[in-house]
Amino acid sequence: MYSEKVVEHFTNPRNMGEMEDADAVGKVGNPTCGDLIWIYIKVKDDIITDVKFKTFGCAAAIATSSMVTELTKGKTLKEAYQITRNDVADNLQGLPPIKMHCSNLAADGLHKAIEDYLRKTGRTIEDLK
């Protein structure tokens, strides 16, 4: 049902844990399935220097959270904001259709964290374009 890459990120998640000194946090959830994701980012000169996640959810939710952190670290805010749910799923070598909402959550959590950072610094998404 899951690709080897999904299993690898579920059993050995990268960048897992809370970030006490995060510059911004994105929190998203899906009331239907009960998944809940926090994405924490550290930013310097508009580059995401560190990213962590905390996820309560299924294997796919944990794997997509792990993958989105790997796709994000070292990217500019603009590059990271362009990461889509399909990018997350593709880098995990696919997800079962019933689990695609999990990749939505991970990407959405990242976007919310970036929006939180921009809000705190007096900017908007339009400033990244």
LINDA-V233653 format. One record per pair of residues at least 4 apart in sequence whose ideal C-beta (glycine too) atoms are under 6 Angstrom apart, sorted by sequence separation. I is the first residue (numbers start at 0). J is the second residue. If there is no record, write none. Layout:
BEGIN
i = <I I>
j = <J J>
END
This chain:
BEGIN
i = <1 7 8 56 74 82 85 94 103 122 1 29 42 43 74 94 117 54 88 117 28 40 41 54 41 71 27 40 54 26 39 52 70 24 25 38 88 24 87 37 52 23 21 36 50 84 87 22 84 87 22 35 67 18 50 66 34 50 84 83 47 63 66 82 66 34 47 36 46 45 45 47 18 80 16 59 14 17 14 76 63 67 59 63 60 64 59 63 67 80 9 12 77 76 9 13 9 12 8 14 13 13 5 8 8 36 34 38 38 36 40 38 42 29 27 27 27 25 27 5 25 4 25 4 24 23 2 2 23 23 22 0>
j = <5 11 12 60 78 86 89 98 107 126 6 34 47 48 79 99 122 60 94 123 35 47 48 61 49 79 36 50 64 37 51 64 82 37 38 52 102 39 102 53 68 40 39 54 68 102 105 41 103 106 42 55 87 39 71 87 56 72 106 106 71 87 90 106 91 60 74 64 75 75 76 79 51 113 51 94 50 53 51 113 101 105 98 102 101 105 101 105 109 127 58 61 127 127 61 65 62 65 62 68 68 69 62 65 66 104 104 108 109 108 112 112 116 104 104 107 108 108 111 91 111 91 112 92 112 112 92 93 115 116 116 95>
END
